[in-house]
Amino acid sequence: MWSDWRVLNDENLNKNWTQSPGVYLIRLVNKKGLPMKINRVLGVDKRGLLYIGMAAEGRDGGLCNRLWGFWTAVQGTDVSYHTAGRKFRYLLAKHFPKCYLQYKHKKIKSAKKAKTYESECLRKYQCRWGELPPLNRAGTK
């Protein structure tokens, strides 16, 4: 089962810590907490989804370590850890100064199943919108 959407910040990451493998989503919301609409090739994504990611176990440390990596890259405190967070910081943050990020996650029993589920989520998104979420793309930074 998916968690509720939560603001991506230190407090929520600490309060909802889990080392479980799983899949997570990152979206952009306005100051009222409503998702930002994102134009896609095949329509408008009203969920504001920016990224679909997965967390393994072991060295990767599970969902919260991956989410912390994304968050610290966005904040600029550790830009080496998470490419998607770094891309948000350098390419998108300046265009959405009054917006913030939310996340939700789904715990999955193994890293292998998490990878499979992430691939399925990405495939469904691409089939629906004609492209991958903006931060899942290869590209600058």
Number of C-alpha atoms within 10 A of each C-alpha: 7 11 12 11 15 17 19 19 17 11 9 12 19 11 8 10 14 15 17 22 28 28 28 23 20 26 22 22 21 16 11 9 15 13 20 20 15 17 12 16 13 12 11 13 19 12 15 21 24 19 21 23 24 25 28 24 18 11 7 14 15 22 27 22 20 23 26 21 22 27 25 21 23 22 15 14 11 16 20 13 16 18 20 25 26 26 23 20 20 16 13 13 15 10 8 12 10 11 16 19 21 19 22 17 24 18 20 20 12 15 20 15 16 24 19 14 18 20 16 12 16 19 14 14 17 16 12 15 16 14 17 21 21 18 21 16 12 10 9 9 11
